[in-house]
Amino acid sequence: MSTAAKMHMQGGKRGGEEFVIENVSRRNFLSGMLSAGALVLFVGKSPLLAKTARSGAPAGDGIPAPENAAVPSIDATVFHPGVYLGIESDGTVYIIAHRTEMGNGVRTSLPRILADELDADWSRVKVIQGDGDERYGGQDTDGSHSVRDFFEPMREAGATARLMLIRAAAQKWGVPEAQCVGDPVHYVSEKSGRKLGYGELAALAATLPVPKKEEVQLKSPSQWRYIGKPAPGYDLESICSGKPLYGMDVRVNGMLYAAVERPPVLGGKVKSVDDSATLKVMGVKKTIPIAPFKPPHAFQPLGGVAVIADNTWAAFKGRKQLKIEWDNGANAVYNSAEYKKQLQQTARQPGKAVHSVGDPDAEFAKGGKIIEAEYYAPHLAHASMEPPVAVADVQGEKVKVWAPTQDPAGVLEQVAGALGLKKENVTCHVTLLGGAFGRKSMADFSVEAALLSRETGKPVKVVWSREDDIKFDYFHSVAAMYMKAALDDSGRPRAWLQRSVFPPIGSTFDKGTVYGDEGEMSMGWDIVPFDIPNFRSENGPAAAHVRIGWLRSVANIYHTFGVQSFVNELAYAANRDPYDYLLMLIGPGHTLEGGSPPELAKSYPYDTARLRRVAEIAAEKANWGKKKMGKGSGMGIAVQRSFFTYVASVVEVEVDDQGAVRVPHVVTAVDTGIAANPEMVRSQMQGAAVFGTSLTRTGEITATNGAIDQSNFFDYRVARMNDAPYQVDVHIVESLAPPAGVGEPGVPPIAPAICNAIFAATGKRVRELPLTRNGFS
């Protein structure tokens, strides 16, 4: 399994790797070998970066460049003490963004952390996107762990460079180091009032030895100027003016274009092909077969026939003229309607125990008030605005790839493996991503481009259509859930059973995997944040018939839908207000056993008091119980802790007599520990409200005879403006707890909060997603 796969499925943990700062002299670095898993602060050479003559334009080889003027490589700057940082003699600070920007704000948040400890003037900082390189540490931007993993390393990198500049000033002035301080205006000042700019000190600082870690002093939170302060995205202005390079924008000299006709069913193969009509299309050069994958499919291309042409139009038109007879293979028996029944039947049978407390079976046997419910969530597609696209140029033993990828290290690994090359012979240039939601963690489209470039001897750009994107996705898993509770006289659960059945992500890497792994179970299922004396969670087997991948918040989506919907049902069964009932279940607050990997439990304990607090804030800000709701209107609340962040959302809905649903207001409260950039936290929660509303209303992928039924936005509908929440208010809890995830945790509470609100408004219970399956529009 790839590093990216392990990370997201373990809630962001890098497969057991630890991030460390290692002080290494340039001489020692060049004379020794480094562990690929180590994050090295000081090295002698960084990956070469783009050089460009105009803003936003690709260089001769198509590498995206930062806005404004020519940019040197980091190792060409006067003072380049580490892989993330370079300072020029004019005082300009260059900071590498080694994670991928896709609207998540990471290209702003991580550099600002370093800049804060460096005491750099943000207006003079230039952020440069890093290529794929193991020396940066983990680069896969999924699992909501970029800031969490690199908060301390980026601080230490900035603080170490600041100390070296201070020592350079002390040496230049001939005064004790203690008399020199870094100023928050890009200078080092001496007590007598003398000042030297960072640029003036860069050359001297570059000659100094690297300080030991214990010599480096980090700022206290009261000294932070950027950390915890809201700031717009570094790329915001240029993005709004169309300057940055996305994957679809990449052009290189002599480039050909490819469109691929893939097997309609997972595991299908070409029986025969007639390309005579295709070759008559003006601009079409040739067709090239792509071999089917060898199980397990992992990140391999699906296979099929590629049409190579001078332009995208010719490639797409030629593809339509292909006459292919397919052998659809074993998965041709897959029909999602029948599979749904199978999952539901499995969910009604005893499964494999995941976590147990007490003896729920004995409690159920005592009788009393027993509540049962079943929930179902369908497959979902990522459907990001920019479909997969990649350019590859294979020249002998060397390969260059340009891709909007969340995991450049995965591109290096997969392309090298497919071509039988050494990984160090592959270069991956990372462009901006026009959305991703997890889809672009997979390297299959980059591998397609590389294989076709090798066959043609020229650079090849593979472009996926919207139909390709939806039909050949790594789909978010379908899930069936069974819930059962026994209530005491006060309405509190004395026993609780929950069972989840879904084709697991592990099936992507081992076709025989039918049970969810520890990572998927930890996503809202192994434990619940309630004090229940008799509890058991179970998981049932389910075989996959399509490619399964992670989508924004992964298993938390369906698990939170099941658990938080069931809580609402229990509240009504107990004749209690749903919000009051939720607080009763959470209790005053305690630390749960579980909910965090053992190695992270100390830093990220599951503290239900924090969960209760966000519920209280969301309810208070939404005027829960105080706002008069008219006919067909209602409020719903749901909470979830995912990726170590606590989120509560209150959703207000209006439903007319025809079942049309309107979402006028969403109030979200979030506790993510230290919010490195509150503006990014706010935007991610707002985006999550729209994303969650979209999948709740209309998100559904189905299959007939193994082939996906949906093909574009007309039948896989995403939220239009009138479908999205009209207003989203976000309230961020101030905290000095370690920073946690932001990109994904806002999604899980939205679906159950909407469905709970619909019940409050109409009395109709929604146990199956999307809403269109329940007569709502």
ZAMARGU-4260 file (C-alpha; in steps of 0.2 Angstrom, whole numbers, plus 5000, padded with zeros to 4 digits):
<rodrens>
0) 5000/5000/5000 | 5007/5017/4996 | 5011/5030/5009 | 4996/5041/5004 | 4985/5026/5006
5) 4991/5022/5024 | 4991/5040/5029 | 4973/5044/5025 | 4966/5027/5032 | 4976/5030/5048
10) 4968/5047/5051 | 4984/5056/5045 | 4997/5046/5053 | 5012/5043/5041 | 5012/5024/5042
15) 5022/5025/5059 | 5035/5037/5053 | 5040/5051/5065 | 5044/5069/5059 | 5061/5075/5066
20) 5072/5089/5065 | 5090/5084/5061 | 5104/5096/5062 | 5116/5092/5048 | 5131/5101/5042
25) 5132/5103/5023 | 5148/5093/5023 | 5141/5079/5033 | 5125/5079/5022 | 5135/5077/5006
30) 5146/5063/5014 | 5131/5053/5021 | 5114/5046/5016 | 5098/5051/5024 | 5083/5042/5029
35) 5069/5045/5017 | 5057/5047/5032 | 5066/5060/5041 | 5062/5078/5039 | 5079/5087/5037
40) 5081/5105/5041 | 5098/5109/5034 | 5104/5102/5018 | 5115/5108/5004 | 5104/5107/4989
45) 5086/5109/4986 | 5076/5104/4970 | 5078/5117/4956 | 5063/5128/4954 | 5056/5137/4939
50) 5063/5152/4931 | 5050/5162/4922 | 5050/5179/4912 | 5032/5184/4916 | 5019/5181/4929
55) 5010/5165/4929 | 5018/5158/4913 | 5026/5142/4912 | 5045/5141/4908 | 5051/5132/4893
60) 5047/5115/4901 | 5030/5120/4907 | 5035/5121/4926 | 5023/5133/4935 | 5031/5148/4943
65) 5027/5160/4957 | 5020/5177/4952 | 5031/5192/4948 | 5048/5192/4939 | 5061/5178/4938
70) 5063/5167/4953 | 5079/5158/4957 | 5081/5141/4964 | 5082/5140/4983 | 5100/5134/4982
75) 5104/5149/4972 | 5100/5161/4985 | 5113/5169/4996 | 5107/5161/5012 | 5098/5144/5010
80) 5099/5136/5027 | 5086/5122/5023 | 5074/5114/5011 | 5060/5126/5015 | 5069/5143/5015
85) 5081/5155/5005 | 5085/5173/5008 | 5092/5184/4995 | 5104/5199/4997 | 5090/5211/4994
90) 5080/5204/5009 | 5067/5194/4999 | 5063/5178/5008 | 5058/5163/4998 | 5048/5149/5007
95) 5044/5132/4999 | 5026/5126/5000 | 5029/5107/5000 | 5011/5103/5002 | 4998/5105/4988
100) 4986/5120/4986 | 4968/5115/4981 | 4958/5128/4990 | 4964/5121/5007 | 4975/5136/5011
105) 4990/5126/5015 | 5001/5136/5003 | 4997/5151/5015 | 4997/5143/5032 | 5013/5133/5032
110) 5024/5147/5025 | 5016/5159/5038 | 5021/5148/5052 | 5039/5148/5046 | 5038/5167/5043
115) 5032/5171/5060 | 5047/5162/5069 | 5059/5170/5056 | 5052/5187/5060 | 5050/5190/5041
120) 5040/5203/5033 | 5026/5194/5025 | 5025/5207/5011 | 5042/5202/5006 | 5039/5184/5006
125) 5038/5174/4990 | 5030/5157/4991 | 5036/5144/4979 | 5028/5127/4976 | 5039/5112/4979
130) 5041/5098/4967 | 5040/5080/4973 | 5055/5077/4984 | 5057/5065/4999 | 5068/5078/5008
135) 5053/5089/5012 | 5045/5075/5023 | 5028/5069/5019 | 5020/5078/5004 | 5003/5069/5002
140) 4990/5082/5005 | 4976/5072/5012 | 4970/5066/5029 | 4969/5084/5035 | 4987/5083/5043
145) 4998/5096/5034 | 4998/5109/5048 | 4997/5096/5062 | 5012/5087/5055 | 5022/5102/5051
150) 5018/5115/5064 | 5033/5112/5074 | 5045/5108/5060 | 5041/5124/5051 | 5042/5134/5067
155) 5059/5126/5071 | 5065/5130/5053 | 5061/5148/5055 | 5067/5150/5072 | 5084/5142/5068
160) 5087/5153/5053 | 5082/5168/5064 | 5095/5163/5077 | 5109/5162/5063 | 5105/5179/5057
165) 5106/5186/5075 | 5123/5178/5077 | 5128/5185/5060 | 5124/5202/5066 | 5133/5200/5083
170) 5148/5194/5074 | 5148/5209/5062 | 5145/5222/5076 | 5157/5213/5088 | 5144/5213/5102
175) 5137/5198/5113 | 5123/5189/5104 | 5111/5193/5119 | 5112/5211/5113 | 5104/5207/5096
180) 5086/5203/5093 | 5076/5199/5078 | 5064/5213/5074 | 5046/5210/5067 | 5051/5221/5052
185) 5064/5210/5043 | 5079/5217/5053 | 5091/5212/5067 | 5093/5226/5080 | 5106/5230/5092
190) 5103/5238/5109 | 5112/5254/5103 | 5099/5256/5089 | 5109/5249/5075 | 5100/5239/5062
195) 5104/5227/5049 | 5092/5219/5036 | 5091/5201/5033 | 5098/5203/5016 | 5114/5212/5023
200) 5117/5197/5035 | 5112/5183/5023 | 5130/5180/5016 | 5138/5180/5033 | 5124/5169/5041
205) 5127/5156/5027 | 5145/5153/5034 | 5139/5150/5052 | 5137/5133/5059 | 5119/5126/5062
210) 5113/5129/5080 | 5109/5114/5090 | 5091/5111/5093 | 5092/5115/5111 | 5099/5132/5107
215) 5084/5137/5097 | 5070/5146/5106 | 5053/5147/5099 | 5041/5161/5102 | 5028/5161/5115
220) 5010/5162/5108 | 5009/5180/5114 | 5023/5184/5102 | 5015/5177/5087 | 5011/5189/5073
225) 5005/5178/5060 | 5000/5161/5068 | 4982/5162/5074 | 4979/5178/5064 | 4967/5178/5049
230) 4975/5181/5032 | 4969/5179/5014 | 4976/5166/5004 | 4994/5170/4996 | 4987/5166/4979
235) 4970/5174/4981 | 4973/5189/4970 | 4982/5180/4956 | 4969/5166/4956 | 4955/5179/4954
240) 4965/5186/4939 | 4968/5170/4931 | 4987/5170/4933 | 4992/5154/4941 | 4995/5137/4932
245) 4983/5123/4934 | 4986/5106/4928 | 4975/5109/4913 | 4985/5124/4908 | 5002/5115/4906
250) 5010/5116/4889 | 5027/5110/4883 | 5035/5110/4866 | 5030/5096/4855 | 5016/5090/4866
255) 5003/5078/4860 | 4986/5075/4867 | 4978/5059/4873 | 4960/5054/4876 | 4958/5036/4883
260) 4943/5024/4881 | 4943/5014/4897 | 4934/4998/4901 | 4916/5002/4907 | 4917/4989/4920
265) 4931/4987/4933 | 4943/4973/4927 | 4936/4973/4909 | 4948/4970/4894 | 4948/4974/4876
270) 4942/4959/4865 | 4944/4968/4849 | 4946/4986/4842 | 4942/4994/4825 | 4951/5011/4824
275) 4949/5014/4806 | 4936/5028/4808 | 4947/5036/4822 | 4962/5037/4811 | 4952/5047/4798
280) 4949/5061/4810 | 4959/5076/4806 | 4973/5078/4819 | 4973/5060/4825 | 4990/5053/4825
285) 4988/5035/4831 | 4979/5024/4844 | 4989/5015/4857 | 4982/5000/4868 | 4985/5002/4887
290) 4986/4985/4896 | 4973/4981/4909 | 4979/4982/4927 | 4986/4967/4936 | 4976/4964/4953
295) 4975/4973/4964 | 4972/4988/4954 | 4979/5001/4967 | 4984/5016/4957 | 4986/5007/4940
300) 4978/5014/4925 | 4962/5004/4920 | 4968/5000/4903 | 4959/5003/4886 | 4963/5012/4870
305) 4971/5029/4869 | 4969/5041/4855 | 4984/5052/4851 | 4981/5068/4842 | 4988/5086/4839
310) 4974/5093/4850 | 4961/5089/4863 | 4947/5091/4851 | 4954/5079/4839 | 4958/5066/4852
315) 4940/5067/4860 | 4932/5066/4842 | 4943/5051/4837 | 4939/5042/4853 | 4921/5043/4849
320) 4924/5034/4833 | 4932/5019/4841 | 4923/5003/4839 | 4928/4992/4854 | 4921/4975/4860
325) 4924/4973/4878 | 4926/4958/4889 | 4918/4965/4905 | 4924/4952/4917 | 4917/4946/4934
330) 4911/4963/4939 | 4898/4964/4925 | 4886/4955/4938 | 4887/4971/4949 | 4870/4980/4951
335) 4869/4993/4964 | 4851/4990/4968 | 4854/4972/4972 | 4870/4976/4981 | 4861/4988/4992
340) 4849/4973/4998 | 4864/4962/5001 | 4873/4976/5012 | 4857/4979/5022 | 4854/4960/5025
345) 4872/4958/5030 | 4870/4973/5042 | 4856/4964/5051 | 4867/4949/5055 | 4880/4948/5068
350) 4897/4955/5062 | 4915/4956/5068 | 4916/4965/5085 | 4926/4981/5084 | 4924/4988/5102
355) 4914/4981/5116 | 4909/4988/5134 | 4898/4978/5146 | 4885/4966/5139 | 4873/4974/5127
360) 4865/4957/5122 | 4860/4954/5140 | 4852/4971/5142 | 4842/4969/5126 | 4836/4952/5132
365) 4828/4961/5147 | 4816/4970/5135 | 4809/4987/5139 | 4810/5001/5126 | 4820/4995/5112
370) 4823/5007/5097 | 4830/5000/5080 | 4834/5009/5064 | 4843/5006/5048 | 4853/5019/5038
375) 4860/5019/5020 | 4872/5030/5011 | 4877/5027/4993 | 4893/5028/4983 | 4899/5046/4980
380) 4910/5054/4966 | 4923/5067/4969 | 4917/5078/4954 | 4930/5091/4957 | 4929/5106/4945
385) 4945/5101/4936 | 4945/5083/4930 | 4961/5073/4931 | 4974/5079/4919 | 4993/5076/4918
390) 5008/5079/4906 | 5022/5067/4905 | 5039/5068/4895 | 5049/5052/4895 | 5066/5055/4888
395) 5076/5039/4890 | 5078/5035/4908 | 5072/5051/4914 | 5054/5057/4916 | 5046/5073/4920
400) 5028/5074/4925 | 5017/5089/4928 | 5001/5086/4937 | 4988/5093/4949 | 4992/5080/4962
405) 4989/5079/4981 | 5003/5066/4982 | 5019/5070/4972 | 5028/5056/4981 | 5015/5044/4975
410) 5017/5050/4957 | 5036/5047/4958 | 5033/5030/4965 | 5019/5024/4953 | 5027/5031/4937
415) 5044/5024/4941 | 5036/5007/4945 | 5026/5007/4929 | 5041/5011/4918 | 5053/5000/4927
420) 5064/5015/4932 | 5072/5021/4947 | 5061/5033/4957 | 5075/5046/4958 | 5074/5047/4939
425) 5056/5054/4940 | 5052/5072/4943 | 5035/5078/4948 | 5030/5096/4946 | 5015/5101/4956
430) 5002/5113/4948 | 4988/5121/4957 | 4973/5109/4959 | 4956/5114/4953 | 4948/5105/4967
435) 4952/5087/4972 | 4943/5081/4988 | 4954/5066/4989 | 4953/5060/4970 | 4970/5067/4966
440) 4979/5057/4979 | 4979/5043/4966 | 4992/5043/4952 | 4983/5033/4939 | 4981/5048/4927
445) 4999/5052/4928 | 5004/5035/4925 | 4993/5035/4909 | 5003/5050/4903 | 5020/5042/4906
450) 5016/5026/4897 | 5009/5035/4882 | 5024/5047/4882 | 5036/5032/4882 | 5026/5024/4867
455) 5026/5040/4857 | 5043/5047/4861 | 5035/5064/4864 | 5027/5073/4879 | 5009/5068/4881
460) 4995/5077/4889 | 4981/5065/4895 | 4964/5074/4898 | 4950/5066/4907 | 4932/5072/4902
465) 4919/5075/4915 | 4911/5059/4910 | 4928/5050/4913 | 4930/5058/4930 | 4913/5052/4936
470) 4912/5035/4928 | 4930/5030/4932 | 4932/5038/4949 | 4939/5030/4965 | 4921/5031/4973
475) 4917/5035/4991 | 4911/5019/4998 | 4892/5014/5000 | 4887/5009/5017 | 4873/5001/5026
480) 4871/5003/5045 | 4860/4995/5058 | 4857/5003/5075 | 4849/4997/5091 | 4847/5004/5108
485) 4838/5000/5124 | 4832/5015/5134 | 4829/5016/5153 | 4814/5025/5161 | 4823/5042/5159
490) 4826/5039/5140 | 4845/5036/5142 | 4852/5021/5133 | 4857/5007/5144 | 4863/4997/5129
495) 4869/5002/5112 | 4873/4991/5096 | 4879/4998/5080 | 4884/4988/5064 | 4892/4995/5048
500) 4894/4986/5032 | 4904/4994/5017 | 4917/4989/5004 | 4933/4995/5012 | 4947/5006/5004
505) 4958/4991/5008 | 4950/4982/4993 | 4960/4994/4982 | 4976/4987/4988 | 4971/4969/4991
510) 4956/4962/4981 | 4952/4950/4995 | 4949/4963/5009 | 4931/4964/5014 | 4932/4971/5031
515) 4936/4989/5036 | 4953/4992/5044 | 4957/5001/5060 | 4958/5018/5052 | 4940/5016/5044
520) 4933/5010/5061 | 4941/5024/5070 | 4931/5036/5059 | 4916/5038/5070 | 4912/5020/5073
525) 4923/5010/5085 | 4917/5021/5099 | 4904/5035/5102 | 4907/5050/5113 | 4893/5045/5125
530) 4894/5036/5142 | 4884/5020/5139 | 4887/5006/5151 | 4884/4992/5137 | 4890/4996/5120
535) 4896/4986/5105 | 4901/4991/5088 | 4903/4979/5074 | 4908/4978/5055 | 4901/4966/5042
540) 4910/4960/5026 | 4907/4968/5009 | 4916/4964/4993 | 4920/4979/4981 | 4915/4979/4963
545) 4921/4997/4959 | 4937/5006/4964 | 4935/5013/4982 | 4945/5028/4988 | 4945/5041/5001
550) 4933/5056/4999 | 4933/5072/5010 | 4931/5065/5028 | 4930/5047/5022 | 4921/5035/5033
555) 4916/5049/5044 | 4902/5054/5032 | 4891/5038/5033 | 4896/5034/5051 | 4891/5051/5057
560) 4875/5051/5047 | 4870/5034/5056 | 4876/5039/5074 | 4869/5057/5074 | 4853/5052/5065
565) 4850/5038/5078 | 4854/5050/5092 | 4840/5062/5086 | 4828/5047/5084 | 4832/5042/5102
570) 4828/5060/5108 | 4811/5059/5101 | 4808/5042/5107 | 4812/5049/5125 | 4801/5064/5122
575) 4817/5075/5124 | 4823/5091/5115 | 4836/5084/5103 | 4849/5097/5108 | 4846/5093/5127
580) 4847/5075/5124 | 4863/5076/5114 | 4871/5086/5129 | 4864/5072/5141 | 4873/5059/5131
585) 4889/5068/5130 | 4889/5072/5148 | 4900/5085/5157 | 4916/5079/5148 | 4928/5065/5150
590) 4943/5057/5141 | 4938/5042/5130 | 4948/5027/5128 | 4951/5026/5110 | 4948/5038/5096
595) 4966/5042/5093 | 4980/5031/5087 | 4990/5025/5103 | 5006/5035/5098 | 4995/5051/5096
600) 4983/5049/5111 | 4994/5059/5123 | 4994/5074/5111 | 4977/5071/5105 | 4966/5063/5118
605) 4947/5062/5114 | 4940/5075/5126 | 4921/5075/5126 | 4921/5092/5135 | 4927/5100/5119
610) 4914/5091/5109 | 4901/5097/5121 | 4908/5115/5120 | 4906/5116/5101 | 4888/5109/5102
615) 4884/5123/5115 | 4891/5137/5104 | 4883/5131/5089 | 4866/5130/5097 | 4868/5146/5106
620) 4873/5155/5090 | 4859/5147/5080 | 4846/5153/5094 | 4841/5135/5097 | 4824/5134/5106
625) 4822/5153/5105 | 4819/5155/5086 | 4801/5153/5081 | 4800/5140/5067 | 4785/5141/5056
630) 4776/5128/5046 | 4788/5117/5036 | 4803/5124/5045 | 4815/5116/5057 | 4832/5115/5065
635) 4844/5100/5067 | 4860/5098/5076 | 4874/5085/5074 | 4892/5084/5081 | 4908/5074/5076
640) 4926/5073/5081 | 4936/5069/5066 | 4955/5071/5062 | 4956/5077/5080 | 4945/5092/5077
645) 4928/5095/5086 | 4914/5101/5075 | 4895/5105/5078 | 4883/5111/5065 | 4865/5117/5067
650) 4856/5118/5051 | 4840/5126/5048 | 4829/5120/5033 | 4812/5125/5025 | 4802/5112/5016
655) 4787/5117/5005 | 4772/5106/5001 | 4780/5099/4986 | 4795/5093/4996 | 4807/5106/4989
660) 4821/5109/5003 | 4829/5126/5006 | 4843/5128/5018 | 4843/5146/5024 | 4856/5145/5038
665) 4870/5134/5044 | 4879/5138/5060 | 4896/5128/5063 | 4907/5129/5079 | 4924/5121/5077
670) 4938/5118/5089 | 4954/5113/5080 | 4966/5117/5093 | 4978/5131/5087 | 4971/5138/5071
675) 4986/5143/5061 | 4976/5154/5050 | 4958/5157/5056 | 4953/5163/5039 | 4957/5147/5031
680) 4948/5137/5045 | 4933/5148/5041 | 4933/5145/5023 | 4935/5127/5025 | 4920/5125/5036
685) 4910/5136/5024 | 4915/5125/5010 | 4911/5109/5020 | 4894/5116/5023 | 4891/5117/5004
690) 4900/5100/5000 | 4890/5091/5014 | 4873/5099/5008 | 4877/5094/4990 | 4880/5076/4994
695) 4865/5075/5006 | 4853/5082/4993 | 4858/5073/4977 | 4875/5064/4979 | 4872/5046/4972
700) 4882/5034/4961 | 4874/5018/4955 | 4879/5004/4943 | 4870/4993/4931 | 4879/4977/4925
705) 4895/4984/4932 | 4895/5000/4923 | 4892/5017/4932 | 4875/5025/4927 | 4880/5043/4930
710) 4890/5053/4918 | 4890/5072/4921 | 4882/5085/4931 | 4865/5083/4924 | 4863/5065/4932
715) 4877/5067/4946 | 4870/5084/4952 | 4881/5095/4963 | 4874/5109/4973 | 4869/5124/4962
720) 4868/5141/4971 | 4850/5139/4975 | 4853/5122/4983 | 4868/5128/4994 | 4865/5135/5011
725) 4861/5154/5009 | 4871/5159/5025 | 4885/5149/5034 | 4891/5156/5050 | 4907/5149/5058
730) 4913/5151/5076 | 4931/5146/5080 | 4935/5141/5098 | 4951/5149/5104 | 4963/5136/5109
735) 4981/5132/5112 | 4979/5114/5110 | 4990/5106/5097 | 4983/5110/5079 | 4972/5097/5071
740) 4964/5094/5054 | 4954/5107/5045 | 4950/5102/5027 | 4938/5088/5031 | 4930/5089/5048
745) 4917/5101/5044 | 4908/5089/5032 | 4902/5074/5043 | 4889/5084/5054 | 4880/5092/5039
750) 4870/5077/5032 | 4863/5071/5049 | 4860/5089/5054 | 4850/5092/5038 | 4840/5076/5040
755) 4836/5079/5058 | 4830/5097/5053 | 4819/5089/5040 | 4811/5078/5053 | 4808/5093/5064
760) 4800/5102/5049 | 4790/5088/5042 | 4789/5073/5053 | 4797/5063/5040 | 4812/5053/5045
765) 4826/5052/5032 | 4837/5036/5034 | 4843/5034/5017 | 4854/5047/5007 | 4852/5057/4996
770) 4836/5067/5000 | 4830/5064/4982 | 4827/5045/4987 | 4815/5052/5000 | 4803/5062/4989
775) 4813/5079/4993 | 4820/5090/4980
</rodrens>
